[in-house]
Structures are given as structure tokens and as C-alpha cells.
Amino acid sequence: MIKVIISGGGTGGHVFPAIAIANALKKKVSDIDILFIGAKGRLEMEKVPAAGYQIEGLTISGFIRRFTWKNLSFPVKLVRSMLKARSIISRFKPDVAVGVGGYASGPTLRIAASKNIPALIQEQNSFPGVTNRLLAQKVKTICVAYGGMEKFFPPEKIVLTGNPVRQDLSNLDGLESEAMKHFGLLEGRKTLLVMGGSGGAGTINASVKACIAHGLDKENIQVIWQTGKFYYDQVMQDFSALNHPEIHVYPFIDRMDLAYAAADLVVSRAGAIAISELCVVGKPVILIPSPNVAEDHQQRNAEALVFRKAALMINDSEAAAQLYFTVRSAFGNETQLAELSRNVSGLAITNAADAIADEVLKLIPDYNPEKN
């Protein structure tokens, strides 16, 4: 039996690609045992078991890049996480370890490499974070989503695979009718899908409120709005006394295939996986990059699409004032929407999970696909 550890998480942008890689591995190898290692209290501890996989949690959190007393506990958490990762790896005895980014990825991959277990990391962004830059010297293979990554990683380790996306997004044909019923949408109206990531985005939620104050829902436009679980109760409280039947509010959308199928235009943060999904589904998008991420990843991701005329972009600080007018302008220009859709579709890589799974299996000594 082949044994694989997959580590990382924290946000949907790390968790869902990790699950996609696991699913691809299971399709390729019948006799395989996959164990996830995540961070306690984070999204992976819920979503990974729901996908049918075992997961163990480390007591680890990120280092906050400003002075705060919370950072005093970081070294203790890191040491404890390294010790637990060592214990898990010694017990599970994986043939290979995979890191997808997120808090748990660093300790797990470091321990795996120290035990001479072949390891692979998947870098989702066009500008890698500190953890992956440090791990790059210890792992065998680095799967990337963008060209030009030789600036950051040893060239001989790089494989361009793209970012894995959920399999159900690969073909949305014929789902429009089901999507309209699922969300209670009306025929003949333009549909705006708003999402700020699995945790939500305060700026995007405030910007949608500003759009509604301008009367967006009275202009033949209906909205599917994923607020994120941390913002949902407040949003519902703000709108409880108002009548906005064209605004459909959710803390989290499980059927993203239907949400994308219904959407004529998307408003989104610019996380690497969100962008990869948008490329696969080919939807025109207004990106509002988060300023609160390491290395300013999202701004760089968004600019890469804007440069190729594959997306529109609004800076976070200007979103509340500009989103309404940008949405109205976009919906009023069918030619522009078609161009955005065509150009973003041209950037899609649809077989990334399979490609990464192949690279994982290549690292296993004596692996023979004919016997598995």
C-alpha cells in the first residue's frame, strides 16, 4: 500500500486544492492511504473529513507581521507542532509528503524532509510566501501555477502544473436551470455572484451594502452573496428590516458549480485558487485584491489578469465607492463582458490535480503504475 501525507490548509484556497489532489491520487492508485495534517480550528478540520479523508491537527498559527503579544506564543506552538508532526510521520510512515500551503505545511514538510521522505510543495501564487521559499531547498519537486518562478525556486525542481480546482467546476453546461431553482433566481435578470473567500471579506461586504444603498437590486440585477461565516449574522441583521428579495445571502456556498453557472458577472478576492476557478469556469470578474495577505499575493495575481485583459480590478480602499459604478458599467457593456470571459478562459489549466498527482507518484521509490 502507498501512503501519502498531505499537509496545509487554513482557507478554502488551500483546502479544496488539497482535496482535489487527494481525489486525483485515489483515481490513479487503488491501494492508497492518504492522511491529512492540518491546523486545529481551521477550515480543513471540517472540510477534509466531509470529503472522506482522515485528518490530524497541529496547534499552529501564523506569525503576525507586526508587533503583537500574540507572537510570543508562536515559538512554543511551532515546537509543539514540530514534535506532533514528527510523531504522526513516525507512526504513519508515509512514502511521500505533499505541502499545499497554510500553517501546518511548514512543520510537516520540514520533519518529512529531515526523515528523508521525498516531499513536494505546490505553490499557488505568482509570488511565493516565506514558508515555501524556505521549504524549496528541502523538497524534491515544486509544482507551480505561473511561469517565471525560477526567480524564487531552483529551476531543476520546478514543474508547471497550474492550480487544482474542484472537479465539479470543469463543466457547467446544462446547469443554468438547476442553478436558477437552487438559488431562487428569476429568469430575465442579470446575476451578480459576490464572494470574499471562505472566511468572507469585510471590504467586499461593505461594498455590496453600498451597492444596495444605490439601488443595485432595483436595476434588473439579482445577487448571490457569500458573506463568509464571520459576517453573515451582521449582514442579516442589517437587512432584516428591509425588503430585498433579489438579494440572496449565504454564509458559505457549497454548490459553487451552480453559483458559477448562474453568474453573469463575479466579484471576488484575488486568491490564487479563486482566480484558477474563474479561469476554468470562464466568468467575467471584478477582482478586489485583499491588502491583508503576505507578500501582497493578491494584488500581483489580479494585476497579472488585468494585464491580459482577463479581469477588471478595484483597489480595496476604493471598493466601497466604486463597486456599484463598476458593476453597472460592466453589465452595460456586453462586448467587454464577452472579451473578459474569452480572455480569462484562455488562461485555464484544467488538468492540474492530475498533473500534480503524477508528480507525487514519481517521487515514490519503486512505484510501478502497472501494479497499482
N, C-alpha and C positions, 0 to 999 in steps of 0.2 A: 504493500500500500504506500502511495505517495502522501507525504504530509506537508502541508503548506500553512505558514502563518502569514496573515495579512494584518497590518497594523496601521492605525491612523483614524482620523475622524474629526469630530468637533462640530462640523457643519455638514449640511446636505451635499455641499460641493466636494467633500472628501468621502462621505459615507456611501453615496449612491454609486460613484465610480468603483469603489472598493467592492461593493456587492456585484457590480457588473463584471468585474474581473473574476470574482469567485464563480459566478454563473458560467462564464466562458470556460474556466478551468474544468468545471464539472461536466460540461458537454464534451470536452476533449479527453477526459480521463475518467473511466468508470470507477476505478478503485482509488479514491482520493479522500483524504480527511483534511478539512480546512478549519482552522481556528483563527478567530479574530482577536486582536488585542486593542482595546480602546481606552478612553479616559472615563473614569467614573463620573456619572452625572451629565454626560454629553449625549448628543443625539444618537450616536452609534449603539449605545446600550439599549435603546428601544428598537431601532430600525433593523439592526443586524439579526436579532432573534426573530423578528417578524418575517424576515426573508428566509428563515430556516437554518441559520448558522449559529454555532456556539461562539460566545464572546466572553473574554475575561477583561476586567477593568483595572487600570492603574490609577493611583492617586496622583495625578499630574495636572498641572495647569500651565498656561503660558507665562513668560516673563514680560511684565508690563514695562514698556519703554519710556517711562517717566518715573520720577521719584514717588514711591508709594510704600507704605508699611507692608502691603501685601507681598511685596517682593522678598521680604525677609524669610518667608516660609518656602520660597522657591527651591533653595538648595536642599532642604530637608525632603520636600516632595520628590525632587529629582533622584536623590539617593534611594529613597524608598521604592520609587518606580523602577530604577535600575535593578534593585535586588529582586523585586517581584518578577520583572521581565526575565531575569536570569533563571528564577525558579520555574516559571512557566515553560521556558525554552528547554531547560534541562529535563523537565517531565515529559513534554510533548515530543521532543526530538524531531523538529521539522527538517525536511530535506532542503527547503528554501524559504526565505523570508522576503516579504514584499512590504514596502512602505508607500503609503499614498498621501502622506502629509497629515498634519494635525499633531496635537500634543503627544500622543502615545508613540508616534512613529520614531522619534529620535532615540529614546531609551531602548526600544525593542530592536531596532536595526543595529545600534551600537553593540548590544550584547550578542546578537546573532553573528555579526562580523567578527567579534572577539573570539567566538567559538568556531570560526572557520566555516560557518554555514553560508553558502552563497546567497547573496542578497541583491535585490533590485529595488530602485525607487522610481516612482512616477512623478514627474514634475509637471504640474498643470499649467503654470503661468509662463509668460514670456520673460519674466524676471524672477529668478528663483529666490526662495527665502533662505534665511541663515541656516536652518536645520539641514535642508537638502544640500546646500553648498558644503557643509561640514561632512555630511554622510557620503558625498560624492567620492571621496578618497578611499572609502572603505567598502563600497558596494561594487559588484561586477558589472551591472548594467543600469543605464539611466534612460528611461523612456520619457520622451518629451513631446510636447504638443506644438511647438513652434520651431522654425528654423533659426539658425544663428546662435544656438545655445553653446557653441564652442567657446564663447566669451567667458562662460561660467563653469563649464564641466570639461573633464578630459575628453577630447574628441573621439578617442577609440572606444569609449563606453556608451556613447550616445546612440539611441535608436529613435527615429521619428515615427511615432505611432498615433499621435492625436490623443484626445481625451475620451475616455469611455463615457457613454451616455446610456440612460435606461433603454432597454431593448424595445419597450413599447412605444418609443418615440420615432422609431425608424420608418414607420409607415402609417400616416394619419388618414390615408384615403378612405372615404366612406364613413368617417366618424362624425361628420358635422351634425347630422340629425340626432344621433345619440348624445352628442355634446350639448346641443340646444336643450334637450329634455333634461339632461343631468343637472344643468345649472339653472333651469327655468328661464331660459333666454327667449326673446321674441324675434321672430323672423322679420327681416327687413331693417333691422337696426345694426349699426356698426358695433363691434365688440372690442373693448379695450381690456387686455389682461394686465394686471398690475401685480408684481411680486418683488419682494425685497429679500429673498433668501429664506431659509428655513426658520431663522430666528426673527425675521422681519427687519424693517429699516425705518427708523423714526422719521427721517427726512422724506422718504417716499410716501409714508402715510400722511404726513403733514401736507405734502404737495397734492395728494388726492383730495384731502379735505378742502384745500384751496380751489381745486378744480370744481368740486361740487358747489362751493360757495359762489363760483362764477356761473353755475347753472349748466355744467357739462352734461348732466344726465337728462337735461331738457332739450338736447340738440340731436336727437335721434342716435344717441350713443348710450350703450349699456356697458357696465363694468363688472368684471370678475376680479375681486380684490383679495389677495392673500396678504393679510396684515402681519403674519407671524404670531406665534402664541403669546409672546410677551406684550403685544399691543392690542390684541383682539378685544379684551374686555373694555378697555378705554375707548376704542373706536365704536364699539356697540353702545356704550353709554352715551357717547357724543351724539349718536344718530338715533337713539331710542325714541325720541320725541318727534322725529322728523319722518316724513313720508318720502322715501326714495326707493320705489320698487325696482328701478333699473340698476340699483347698486347691490351686488351680491357679494357679501362679505364672509370670508372664511379665515380661521386661524392658520390652517395648513391645507393644501390641496393634495390629496392622494392620487387622484386621476389626472396627472399632468398631461397625459396624452389627449384627454378630452378638452382640457383647458386650452392647450395649443391649437387643437382642431377648431375650436370655437373662435379663436382670436383673429382679428384683422390687424391688430397692432398691439405690441407688447411694451410695457415699461418695466425695466429691470435694473438691478445692480449689475456690475460688470465682472462678477466672479468668473473664473476660467471655465467651470463646468456649465454655468448658466449660458455663457457665450457658445460653448460647444453644442449645447442643446438647441439653441436658437439657430445655429448653422444647419443642424440636422433637420429641424422642422421647417426652416426657410421662412421664418416670420420676420416682417419688418419690426425694428425695435428702436426705442428711445432708451439709451443707457444713461444711468445716473451713477457714476462710479463712487464707491464708498471711500472717504478720505481716512477711514479708521482701520486700515489694513497695513500690515508690514510691507515695506519696500514699495508702497504705492502701487501694488499689483494692478488694482482695478483700473486706475487711470491709464496705465500702459496698455492693458488689454483693450479698453474702449478706444483709445487712440489708434490702435492697430486696425480696428474695424472701420473707424471713421475715415482713415487714410484710404481705405479700399472702397469707400462709398457703400459700405455694407451696414451702416448704422448711423443714427443720429445720437448726439450726446449733449447732456446738460450737466454743468458742474453742480456738485452737491449744494454749494452755498447759494446757487441761483435757482434751484429746482422749484421751490415753493412759488416763486414769482413767475417762472417761465413755463412750467409744465402745461398748464391749461392752453396757452397760446401755441405751444409746440404740437400738442395733440390735435388741436383744431386745424392747424396748418397742414399737418401730415394727412389727416383724414380728408382734407380738401384737395389733395394732390395725388390722384390715383397713379399718375406716371411715376412720381417719386416713390410711392409705396411699392410699385412693381419693380423698380430698379433696386431698391433696398432688399427686397425679397430675393431677387435674382442673384445679387452680389453676395449676400450672406449664405445662400445655398451653395455657391461656388466654393466656399471655404470649408464645407463639411467633410469630415472623415468619419465614415460610418462603421468601420470595422476595427476601431481602436481596442476594444476589450479583447477581441480575438488575437490581435497582434501582440498585445501585452502578455496575454496568456501563453502565447508561443514563446515569447522571450523568457518567461518564468520557467517554462518546462526545459528550455535549452540549458538552464543553469544546473539542473539536477544531474548529478553524475550517473552514468549508465542508464539514463532514461531511454526507453525504447517505445515509441508510439505504437508499434505493431503489437506489443504485448499489453497495452493499456487501452 
